[in-house]
Amino acid sequence: MNIKDTFKYLVGAYYGIREMDNYELKEYVLKDIENYIRDFVKDNYIENFDYEKEARIIEDEMELKTKLQDSLIVLPKVNAPMELVLLVKARLKELREEELENL
């Protein structure tokens, strides 16, 4: 996986967790993910890559399902509570069931 793809799944995870309104402590986890992204960018800076533009595209165009899947990769890296991981998995299950109903 290249640096751009890693950045994209980190940002996708951030926006996925932001959608988890039923988790009261999400602001703490969002801050941890934000710091993780900053450290990643600082250590892996890419010339001529518009990080902010790419983040906006991810926020606006990436499906919630994909963002939540990305968060399952990132949450262990920031030592997020298992409760949040389980909530994300439950939300993904709901989204799958909604997709199946709409077929």
Secondary structure, DSSP 8 states (H G I E B T S, - for coil): --HHHHHHHHHHHHHHHHT-TT-TTHHHHHHHHHHHHHHHHHHT--TT--HHHHHHHHHHHS-HHHHHHHHHHHGGGGT--HHHHHHHHHHHHHHHHHHHHT-
